[in-house]
């Protein structure tokens, strides 16, 4: 019961922090209508099954993959120590709301997969980067927020989280 309560609390905190205005719009007061306006993909996912209709799937995935942007340096593997801070920061990554990672961190979610030992799983860092930037490019209508698409994390910050997940020095992989 305690784990369930912690998981639900983490989810509520995570969802409450999902809206972060685009950096270009920072300081601009948004209207309610602007806040609830859905993009094409959100409209496609807003159905009772939360699934993309088969006839739209290829177009959906193609459109989502086009939204992925990379760090100016071209390096998708940043600094794992900065990534560790972003991963646990409820105003940035807030990854612990849904995932477990560092074995020393007891308060973690179970909505997403357990990421302990992630670097030992031999996942491609490019895949990890893309999945964090825009989860819908791989799992349409996923509950995982699209961190890069919505400006929650910059490409450089996502690269830092990729390093945190993959680095052998990271506590996740010890």
N, CA, C and O of each residue as an XYZ file, in Angstrom:
696
protein
N       0.826     -1.190      0.000
C       0.000      0.000      0.000
C       0.871      1.254      0.000
O       0.579      2.225     -0.698
N       1.963      1.219      0.807
C       2.849      2.371      0.899
C       3.481      2.672     -0.461
O       3.558      3.831     -0.867
N       3.934      1.626     -1.167
C       4.533      1.820     -2.495
C       3.513      2.420     -3.460
O       3.849      3.278     -4.276
N       2.276      1.966     -3.360
C       1.230      2.481     -4.236
C       1.012      3.965     -3.986
O       0.902      4.745     -4.932
N       0.947      4.361     -2.726
C       0.741      5.769     -2.378
C       1.903      6.615     -2.873
O       1.691      7.698     -3.418
N       3.134      6.134     -2.689
C       4.315      6.868     -3.170
C       4.270      6.990     -4.685
O       4.578      8.054     -5.223
N       3.892      5.923     -5.386
C       3.807      5.960     -6.847
C       2.768      6.961     -7.327
O       3.024      7.731     -8.253
N       1.605      6.954     -6.703
C       0.541      7.888     -7.090
C       0.977      9.320     -6.801
O       0.751     10.215     -7.616
N       1.599      9.541     -5.651
C       2.070     10.890     -5.307
C       3.102     11.358     -6.321
O       3.071     12.512     -6.748
N       4.015     10.477     -6.710
C       5.023     10.823     -7.717
C       4.392     11.166     -9.045
O       4.812     12.116     -9.705
N       3.393     10.409     -9.444
C       2.692     10.679    -10.698
C       2.005     12.038    -10.653
O       2.073     12.800    -11.618
N       1.349     12.343     -9.553
C       0.652     13.629     -9.422
C       1.650     14.779     -9.509
O       1.400     15.766    -10.201
N       2.770     14.659     -8.818
C       3.797     15.706     -8.888
C       4.311     15.814    -10.319
O       4.466     16.919    -10.839
N       4.575     14.687    -10.952
C       5.080     14.701    -12.329
C       4.127     15.365    -13.293
O       4.539     16.188    -14.110
N       2.867     15.020    -13.207
C       1.870     15.593    -14.107
C       1.710     17.086    -13.841
O       1.542     17.870    -14.775
N       1.760     17.476    -12.583
C       1.580     18.897    -12.270
C       2.711     19.755    -12.803
O       2.545     20.964    -12.961
N       3.852     19.156    -13.082
C       5.003     19.925    -13.562
C       5.207     19.835    -15.069
O       6.186     20.371    -15.590
N       4.308     19.173    -15.770
C       4.514     18.947    -17.199
C       4.522     20.212    -18.040
O       5.243     20.265    -19.036
N       3.767     21.213    -17.690
C       3.721     22.403    -18.529
C       4.872     23.340    -18.199
O       4.980     23.847    -17.082
N       5.714     23.558    -19.169
C       6.778     24.549    -19.081
C       6.714     25.338    -20.376
O       6.800     24.742    -21.449
N       6.565     26.661    -20.317
C       6.444     27.430    -21.552
C       7.709     27.351    -22.380
O       8.806     27.212    -21.840
N       7.554     27.441    -23.701
C       8.707     27.496    -24.583
C       9.566     28.674    -24.166
O       9.056     29.691    -23.695
N      10.887     28.530    -24.343
C      11.783     29.603    -23.916
C      11.489     30.891    -24.667
O      11.670     31.978    -24.116
N      11.037     30.793    -25.919
C      10.712     31.988    -26.695
C       9.501     32.707    -26.099
O       9.342     33.915    -26.278
N       8.648     31.962    -25.387
C       7.436     32.551    -24.826
C       7.580     32.869    -23.339
O       6.625     33.322    -22.709
N       8.763     32.636    -22.776
C       8.944     32.885    -21.353
C       8.599     34.341    -21.043
O       9.029     35.259    -21.741
N       7.837     34.524    -20.010
C       7.435     35.865    -19.617
C       6.124     36.308    -20.252
O       5.488     37.238    -19.757
N       5.712     35.670    -21.326
C       4.455     36.024    -21.988
C       3.323     35.294    -21.274
O       3.386     34.079    -21.085
N       2.307     36.018    -20.886
C       1.155     35.398    -20.233
C       0.317     34.677    -21.285
O      -0.097     35.264    -22.284
N       0.081     33.399    -21.036
C      -0.685     32.591    -21.971
C      -2.142     32.547    -21.547
O      -2.466     32.620    -20.361
N      -3.007     32.425    -22.534
C      -4.430     32.307    -22.238
C      -4.772     30.841    -21.998
O      -4.009     29.945    -22.358
N      -5.906     30.618    -21.400
C      -6.383     29.257    -21.177
C      -6.512     28.521    -22.507
O      -6.148     27.350    -22.607
N      -7.029     29.204    -23.525
C      -7.210     28.594    -24.847
C      -5.868     28.151    -25.430
O      -5.783     27.096    -26.059
N      -4.816     28.953    -25.223
C      -3.484     28.573    -25.712
C      -2.955     27.346    -24.972
O      -2.320     26.476    -25.567
N      -3.222     27.289    -23.681
C      -2.735     26.177    -22.876
C      -3.389     24.846    -23.237
O      -2.753     23.798    -23.125
N      -4.633     24.874    -23.662
C      -5.315     23.608    -23.944
C      -5.328     23.243    -25.425
O      -5.870     22.203    -25.797
N      -4.743     24.079    -26.271
C      -4.716     23.793    -27.704
C      -3.837     22.563    -27.970
O      -2.676     22.506    -27.564
N      -4.422     21.595    -28.656
C      -3.705     20.364    -28.951
C      -3.016     20.451    -30.311
O      -3.540     21.045    -31.253
N      -1.831     19.846    -30.391
C      -1.196     19.712    -31.696
C      -1.818     18.497    -32.399
O      -2.628     17.779    -31.813
N      -1.435     18.281    -33.641
C      -2.022     17.199    -34.442
C      -1.895     15.853    -33.736
O      -2.852     15.079    -33.697
N      -0.724     15.570    -33.181
C      -0.495     14.276    -32.538
C      -1.379     14.103    -31.305
O      -1.913     13.020    -31.070
N      -1.531     15.156    -30.525
C      -2.390     15.067    -29.342
C      -3.835     14.800    -29.742
O      -4.545     14.048    -29.074
N      -4.262     15.416    -30.827
C      -5.629     15.161    -31.306
C      -5.791     13.707    -31.732
O      -6.814     13.082    -31.453
N      -4.772     13.171    -32.412
C      -4.831     11.767    -32.842
C      -4.896     10.840    -31.627
O      -5.606      9.834    -31.649
N      -4.161     11.178    -30.573
C      -4.127     10.331    -29.369
C      -5.338     10.512    -28.468
O      -5.565      9.706    -27.565
N      -6.117     11.558    -28.701
C      -7.278     11.835    -27.853
C      -8.494     11.049    -28.318
O      -9.462     11.601    -28.841
N      -8.411      9.768    -28.114
C      -9.537      8.889    -28.406
C      -9.627      7.893    -27.261
O      -8.673      7.747    -26.497
N     -10.742      7.212    -27.128
C     -10.924      6.334    -25.969
C      -9.849      5.266    -25.787
O      -9.570      4.860    -24.659
N      -9.250      4.812    -26.867
C      -8.223      3.775    -26.763
C      -6.823      4.356    -26.607
O      -5.887      3.615    -26.307
N      -6.656      5.668    -26.803
C      -5.342      6.327    -26.793
C      -4.375      5.622    -27.739
O      -3.201      5.428    -27.423
N      -4.887      5.249    -28.887
C      -4.067      4.579    -29.895
C      -4.192      5.322    -31.210
O      -5.231      5.904    -31.525
N      -3.109      5.289    -31.969
C      -3.131      5.884    -33.298
C      -3.838      4.904    -34.234
O      -3.485      3.726    -34.274
N      -4.819      5.376    -34.978
C      -5.478      4.487    -35.934
C      -4.452      3.911    -36.925
O      -3.557      4.636    -37.360
N      -4.561      2.650    -37.283
C      -3.567      2.001    -38.149
C      -3.257      2.770    -39.433
O      -2.111      2.797    -39.882
N      -4.272      3.391    -40.019
C      -4.048      4.108    -41.277
C      -3.217      5.387    -41.098
O      -2.734      5.948    -42.081
N      -3.047      5.852    -39.852
C      -2.263      7.058    -39.576
C      -0.907      6.770    -38.933
O      -0.106      7.686    -38.742
N      -0.646      5.518    -38.600
C       0.542      5.179    -37.816
C       1.850      5.601    -38.487
O       2.683      6.236    -37.840
N       2.054      5.272    -39.750
C       3.309      5.628    -40.421
C       3.511      7.141    -40.448
O       4.608      7.625    -40.169
N       2.459      7.891    -40.781
C       2.549      9.348    -40.811
C       2.837      9.889    -39.407
O       3.655     10.795    -39.245
N       2.172      9.339    -38.403
C       2.355      9.769    -37.023
C       3.814      9.615    -36.606
O       4.420     10.566    -36.111
N       4.384      8.427    -36.799
C       5.766      8.175    -36.405
C       6.741      9.068    -37.168
O       7.691      9.591    -36.585
N       6.512      9.243    -38.453
C       7.375     10.108    -39.268
C       7.339     11.542    -38.747
O       8.383     12.178    -38.603
N       6.141     12.052    -38.464
C       6.003     13.422    -37.960
C       6.685     13.579    -36.598
O       7.333     14.594    -36.343
N       6.543     12.589    -35.731
C       7.152     12.667    -34.405
C       8.674     12.630    -34.491
O       9.352     13.331    -33.739
N       9.214     11.826    -35.392
C      10.678     11.743    -35.531
C      11.258     13.030    -36.105
O      12.401     13.379    -35.812
N      10.483     13.733    -36.916
C      10.938     15.010    -37.476
C      11.088     16.085    -36.399
O      11.830     17.049    -36.588
N      10.403     15.932    -35.294
C      10.444     16.930    -34.217
C      11.709     16.847    -33.362
O      11.997     17.766    -32.595
N      12.461     15.763    -33.485
C      13.647     15.564    -32.645
C      14.775     16.481    -33.115
O      15.141     16.500    -34.290
N      15.314     17.242    -32.155
C      16.433     18.149    -32.418
C      17.613     17.697    -31.569
O      17.443     17.076    -30.520
N      18.809     18.020    -32.042
C      20.031     17.573    -31.376
C      20.825     18.753    -30.817
O      20.633     19.892    -31.244
N      21.720     18.478    -29.860
C      22.564     19.559    -29.338
C      23.379     20.199    -30.472
O      23.732     19.536    -31.447
N      23.662     21.473    -30.327
C      24.438     22.180    -31.344
C      25.783     21.512    -31.587
O      26.284     21.515    -32.711
N      26.362     20.947    -30.552
C      27.663     20.278    -30.678
C      27.560     18.975    -31.470
O      28.564     18.459    -31.961
N      26.351     18.452    -31.591
C      26.160     17.161    -32.249
C      26.410     15.984    -31.323
O      26.195     14.836    -31.711
N      26.860     16.252    -30.107
C      27.179     15.200    -29.142
C      25.947     14.872    -28.308
O      25.431     15.736    -27.599
N      25.475     13.636    -28.386
C      24.292     13.232    -27.620
C      24.664     12.584    -26.284
O      23.801     12.068    -25.574
N      25.943     12.616    -25.955
C      26.437     12.028    -24.711
C      27.093     13.137    -23.907
O      28.242     13.496    -24.162
N      26.361     13.686    -22.926
C      26.842     14.825    -22.163
C      27.570     14.438    -20.894
O      28.337     13.475    -20.874
N      27.328     15.187    -19.841
C      27.973     15.018    -18.549
C      27.024     14.272    -17.609
O      25.945     14.769    -17.288
N      27.430     13.082    -17.173
C      26.519     12.262    -16.370
C      26.187     12.900    -15.020
O      25.096     12.683    -14.493
N      27.102     13.679    -14.455
C      26.825     14.302    -13.161
C      25.737     15.375    -13.287
O      24.885     15.507    -12.409
N      25.773     16.128    -14.372
C      24.676     17.081    -14.611
C      23.389     16.308    -14.886
O      22.313     16.708    -14.441
N      23.501     15.200    -15.619
C      22.340     14.364    -15.909
C      21.692     13.810    -14.662
O      20.467     13.704    -14.586
N      22.508     13.454    -13.681
C      21.984     12.938    -12.415
C      21.121     13.992    -11.727
O      20.054     13.676    -11.199
N      21.580     15.245    -11.732
C      20.814     16.334    -11.120
C      19.512     16.589    -11.870
O      18.469     16.811    -11.255
N      19.574     16.558    -13.193
C      18.364     16.781    -14.001
C      17.355     15.656    -13.805
O      16.152     15.896    -13.712
N      17.854     14.436    -13.742
C      17.008     13.250    -13.597
C      16.146     13.349    -12.340
O      14.976     12.967    -12.346
N      16.740     13.867    -11.261
C      16.019     13.910     -9.986
C      15.333     15.251     -9.718
O      14.591     15.369     -8.742
N      15.558     16.251    -10.547
C      14.988     17.575    -10.328
C      13.514     17.592    -10.744
O      13.211     17.410    -11.923
N      12.580     17.809     -9.786
C      11.156     17.786    -10.138
C      10.728     18.920    -11.066
O       9.639     18.863    -11.636
N      11.561     19.949    -11.228
C      11.216     21.038    -12.141
C      11.857     20.874    -13.518
O      11.650     21.707    -14.400
N      12.622     19.821    -13.703
C      13.263     19.579    -15.001
C      12.887     18.172    -15.489
O      11.822     17.970    -16.072
N      13.777     17.211    -15.240
C      13.515     15.857    -15.723
C      12.379     15.171    -14.980
O      11.477     14.596    -15.590
N      12.436     15.240    -13.649
C      11.438     14.606    -12.789
C      11.254     13.124    -13.121
O      10.153     12.584    -13.017
N      12.331     12.491    -13.515
C      12.269     11.103    -13.976
C      11.883     10.113    -12.873
O      11.280      9.074    -13.143
N      12.242     10.449    -11.619
C      11.902      9.542    -10.522
C      10.402      9.455    -10.266
O       9.956      8.565     -9.542
N       9.629     10.345    -10.835
C       8.172     10.250    -10.680
C       7.654      8.959    -11.317
O       6.642      8.409    -10.883
N       8.347      8.484    -12.339
C       7.888      7.290    -13.065
C       8.892      6.139    -13.092
O       8.510      4.995    -13.339
N      10.166      6.426    -12.842
C      11.218      5.407    -12.973
C      12.025      5.265    -11.688
O      12.110      6.195    -10.886
N      12.616      4.089    -11.508
C      13.648      3.864    -10.504
C      14.974      3.857    -11.259
O      15.040      3.405    -12.402
N      16.038      4.362    -10.613
C      17.343      4.393    -11.277
C      18.440      4.100    -10.260
O      18.848      2.949    -10.109
N      18.916      5.113     -9.567
C      19.967      4.935     -8.569
C      19.424      4.047     -7.444
O      18.409      4.380     -6.833
N      20.092      2.919     -7.166
C      19.608      2.025     -6.112
C      19.504      2.675     -4.734
O      18.765      2.190     -3.878
N      20.244      3.779     -4.509
C      20.177      4.466     -3.220
C      18.920      5.324     -3.096
O      18.547      5.719     -1.992
N      18.269      5.611     -4.210
C      17.060      6.446     -4.214
C      15.855      5.545     -3.967
O      15.476      4.750     -4.827
N      15.261      5.675     -2.789
C      14.152      4.790     -2.416
C      12.807      5.255     -2.963
O      11.941      4.430     -3.257
N      12.625      6.556     -3.101
C      11.352      7.087     -3.591
C      11.415      7.179     -5.112
O      12.009      8.101     -5.670
N      10.801      6.220     -5.760
C      10.805      6.216     -7.219
C       9.506      5.595     -7.728
O       8.817      4.868     -7.013
N       9.201      5.899     -8.969
C       7.954      5.434     -9.553
C       8.063      4.071    -10.192
O       9.155      3.532    -10.370
N       6.910      3.522    -10.533
C       6.883      2.229    -11.213
C       5.972      2.250    -12.437
O       5.571      1.202    -12.941
N       5.653      3.449    -12.905
C       4.830      3.566    -14.110
C       5.675      3.250    -15.341
O       5.227      2.568    -16.263
N       6.903      3.760    -15.335
C       7.842      3.477    -16.422
C       8.749      2.331    -16.019
O       8.700      1.868    -14.879
N       9.577      1.869    -16.948
C      10.475      0.751    -16.621
C      11.535      1.133    -15.597
O      11.923      2.296    -15.492
N      11.989      0.155    -14.854
C      13.081      0.329    -13.914
C      14.362      0.547    -14.725
O      14.671     -0.245    -15.615
N      15.098      1.603    -14.426
C      16.291      1.951    -15.202
C      17.590      1.584    -14.493
O      18.665      1.952    -14.965
N      17.520      0.878    -13.386
C      18.735      0.434    -12.703
C      19.510     -0.512    -13.620
O      18.959     -1.462    -14.175
N      20.807     -0.223    -13.762
C      21.638     -1.039    -14.648
C      21.402     -0.766    -16.121
O      21.773     -1.587    -16.960
N      20.798      0.358    -16.459
C      20.432      0.662    -17.854
C      21.627      0.592    -18.796
O      21.523      0.040    -19.892
N      22.751      1.141    -18.381
C      23.937      1.145    -19.251
C      24.467     -0.235    -19.546
O      25.117     -0.441    -20.571
N      24.203     -1.184    -18.672
C      24.661     -2.562    -18.865
C      23.780     -3.320    -19.856
O      24.124     -4.424    -20.277
N      22.654     -2.734    -20.224
C      21.729     -3.399    -21.146
C      22.129     -3.213    -22.602
O      21.486     -3.764    -23.496
N      23.173     -2.452    -22.848
C      23.707     -2.227    -24.199
C      22.711     -1.547    -25.128
O      22.690     -1.821    -26.328
N      21.886     -0.661    -24.576
C      20.969      0.126    -25.413
C      21.786      1.158    -26.175
O      22.815      1.628    -25.690
N      21.332      1.502    -27.346
C      21.990      2.505    -28.167
C      21.723      3.890    -27.580
O      20.563      4.262    -27.405
N      22.780      4.672    -27.270
C      22.566      6.020    -26.724
C      21.717      6.903    -27.651
O      20.990      7.776    -27.176
N      21.804      6.683    -28.949
C      20.988      7.455    -29.898
C      19.497      7.179    -29.651
O      18.683      8.102    -29.640
N      19.153      5.916    -29.457
C      17.773      5.546    -29.152
C      17.335      6.200    -27.844
O      16.241      6.758    -27.759
N      18.193      6.130    -26.825
C      17.864      6.724    -25.525
C      17.600      8.222    -25.683
O      16.627      8.745    -25.141
N      18.467      8.906    -26.424
C      18.299     10.343    -26.637
C      16.951     10.626    -27.301
O      16.188     11.473    -26.837
N      16.669      9.920    -28.375
C      15.418     10.151    -29.121
C      14.197      9.848    -28.270
O      13.202     10.571    -28.323
N      14.270      8.787    -27.492
C      13.128      8.387    -26.658
C      12.835      9.442    -25.590
O      11.672      9.714    -25.292
N      13.881     10.035    -25.015
C      13.666     11.082    -24.011
C      13.161     12.351    -24.694
O      12.253     13.011    -24.189
N      13.746     12.690    -25.833
C      13.338     13.915    -26.531
C      11.878     13.833    -26.947
O      11.107     14.770    -26.738
N      11.504     12.698    -27.542
C      10.122     12.539    -28.001
C       9.722     11.068    -27.945
O       9.908     10.321    -28.906
N       9.180     10.676    -26.825
C       8.793      9.272    -26.630
C       7.779      8.802    -27.673
O       7.736      7.620    -28.014
N       6.976      9.719    -28.170
C       5.956      9.325    -29.144
C       6.553      8.931    -30.495
O       5.851      8.359    -31.328
N       7.804      9.217    -30.723
C       8.454      8.805    -31.964
C       8.674      7.291    -31.982
O       8.960      6.715    -33.031
N       8.542      6.652    -30.823
C       8.730      5.203    -30.716
C       7.513      4.486    -30.144
O       7.195      3.369    -30.550
N       6.836      5.131    -29.204
C       5.642      4.543    -28.583
C       4.524      5.585    -28.699
O       4.358      6.421    -27.810
N       3.767      5.533    -29.785
C       2.711      6.539    -29.986
C       1.756      6.621    -28.802
O       1.301      5.606    -28.274
N       1.469      7.843    -28.402
C       0.517      8.131    -27.326
C       0.972      7.623    -25.961
O       0.154      7.449    -25.059
N       2.263      7.387    -25.809
C       2.830      6.948    -24.542
C       2.506      7.958    -23.448
O       2.320      9.142    -23.730
N       2.437      7.492    -22.196
C       2.218      8.416    -21.085
C       3.490      9.189    -20.750
O       3.433     10.171    -20.010
N       4.635      8.766    -21.279
C       5.875      9.502    -21.043
C       5.807     10.824    -21.794
O       5.538     10.859    -22.995
N       6.057     11.916    -21.065
C       5.966     13.218    -21.707
C       7.097     13.410    -22.722
O       8.145     12.769    -22.637
N       6.864     14.282    -23.656
C       7.824     14.551    -24.733
C       8.712     15.723    -24.303
O       8.466     16.878    -24.652
N       9.753     15.385    -23.532
C      10.579     16.381    -22.846
C      11.189     17.424    -23.770
O      11.194     18.609    -23.439
N      11.695     17.011    -24.903
C      12.302     17.959    -25.832
C      11.278     18.703    -26.650
O      11.412     19.908    -26.866
N      10.263     18.012    -27.104
C       9.226     18.619    -27.944
C       8.570     19.794    -27.222
O       8.308     20.830    -27.832
N       8.310     19.638    -25.948
C       7.617     20.676    -25.193
C       8.563     21.637    -24.468
O       8.119     22.469    -23.677
N       9.861     21.520    -24.738
C      10.814     22.453    -24.157
C      11.088     22.245    -22.680
O      11.666     23.114    -22.027
N      10.687     21.126    -22.158
C      10.937     20.819    -20.738
C      12.435     20.665    -20.492
O      12.960     21.115    -19.474
N      13.115     20.020    -21.445
C      14.562     19.843    -21.396
C      15.156     20.301    -22.721
O      14.562     20.093    -23.779
N      16.323     20.922    -22.660
C      17.029     21.312    -23.881
C      17.726     20.080    -24.450
O      17.892     19.086    -23.742
N      18.134     20.128    -25.709
C      18.903     19.007    -26.261
C      20.161     18.692    -25.434
O      20.513     17.526    -25.257
N      20.829     19.732    -24.934
C      22.033     19.521    -24.126
C      21.697     18.830    -22.798
O      22.448     17.971    -22.335
N      20.584     19.202    -22.199
C      20.173     18.552    -20.949
C      19.802     17.090    -21.185
O      20.099     16.229    -20.357
N      19.162     16.818    -22.296
C      18.829     15.426    -22.622
C      20.109     14.626    -22.818
O      20.184     13.473    -22.393
N      21.119     15.219    -23.456
C      22.416     14.548    -23.630
C      23.039     14.219    -22.268
O      23.663     13.170    -22.107
N      22.871     15.108    -21.298
C      23.386     14.838    -19.954
C      22.654     13.662    -19.315
O      23.279     12.828    -18.660
N      21.356     13.586    -19.495
C      20.593     12.453    -18.945
C      20.982     11.159    -19.649
O      21.058     10.109    -19.012
N      21.226     11.221    -20.946
C      21.703     10.035    -21.682
C      23.005      9.538    -21.055
O      23.176      8.337    -20.846
N      23.923     10.462    -20.755
C      25.196     10.079    -20.125
C      24.949      9.461    -18.748
O      25.592      8.476    -18.384
N      24.026     10.032    -17.990
C      23.693      9.489    -16.664
C      23.188      8.046    -16.784
O      23.526      7.198    -15.959
N      22.399      7.778    -17.791
C      21.845      6.432    -17.974
C      22.869      5.432    -18.510
O      22.785      4.241    -18.209
N      23.829      5.904    -19.295
C      24.764      4.998    -19.981
C      26.144      4.895    -19.344
O      26.799      3.863    -19.491
N      26.607      5.919    -18.648
C      27.983      5.933    -18.149
C      28.237      4.826    -17.131
O      27.434      4.623    -16.220
N      29.355      4.108    -17.284
C      29.710      3.101    -16.281
C      30.015      3.734    -14.916
O      29.964      3.053    -13.891
N      30.332      5.036    -14.903
C      30.615      5.738    -13.653
C      29.351      6.161    -12.909
O      29.403      6.457    -11.716
N      28.230      6.190    -13.598
C      26.963      6.607    -13.015
C      26.513      5.602    -11.953
O      26.695      4.397    -12.125
N      25.925      6.093    -10.852
C      25.429      5.175     -9.809
C      24.363      4.199    -10.331
O      24.143      3.143     -9.738
N      23.721      4.547    -11.415
C      22.719      3.641    -12.001
C      23.370      2.320    -12.419
O      22.759      1.256    -12.324
N      24.608      2.406    -12.879
C      25.259      1.243    -13.466
C      26.319      0.589    -12.573
O      27.111     -0.224    -13.049
N      26.338      0.934    -11.300
C      27.314      0.346    -10.365
C      26.828     -0.983     -9.843
O      27.516     -1.623     -9.047
